[in-house]
Structure formats: C-alpha cells, structure tokens
Amino acid sequence: MAMTSTPYVSLMSSVRRLSSQVSLSFLAPVMAPASSVSVIRSYGRKANAAPAPPAAPLAKAAPEKKVPRQKREPSAYAKFVKAKFTSVRTDLARQHGKPLADIKLPEVSAVMSQEWKGLTDDEKAKFK
C-alpha cells in the first residue's frame, strides 16, 4: 500500500536533503570570534573577568517546632449545632420525602437558626 504524501512530509524530506548539501560557511564573515567580543553578563560582570569565588555552603537551621495553639472553647451555638445537626437533617429528609443526600446545608442551617432563636435563655445555657 503506497503512503500518501502530505505537503508537510514532502517539505521536511526536501529540507533534510538540502541541509546535508548546504554548508553554513557563508555566515563566517558575519560572526566574530568570541574572544574579541566583550559580552556583559547579568550583574555587570564581563565574560573574560575572573570567576567569582564559590559561595560558602549555607548551614541549615533547625526547623522550628510549632507550638500547639490553644483553641478557645466553641460558642453555645456551635455546641447546639453539633448536638442537633444530624437529627434536624434526618427530620427534614423525612418531612420532604427526599433522600438524606439531597438535604443541603442551607436548608438545615435555616431550620437550626430558627430553633436557636426560639430557645429561651435557660435552654441556651445548657450548651454553654
């Protein structure tokens, strides 16, 4: 089966053939020898300047141990949410006839905030 030639394949094969036949000697007068050119590298050093002395190895500092941060106690509302979240979520799932995975956080949060607002100070004191 003969392979069809695309323009790209034929062009590349032509370039390969020509590159082996053409020399780059016509560029020689344009290019100056490297020793006569003073090339300035970054940081202002010239190419033919003496190399900089090697830097001293840096001593690794011992990693600082993290001091565990003292966490403050959760608020009464946070304790209330922790205690009631799963029961409120399952109640919502039963009421709406949805699977538990379909009950989203905003729905649960709205119900819990209403319940929290309805509690008296004595009932809120249980969670402090």
Disulfide bonds with the S-S distance in Angstrom:
none
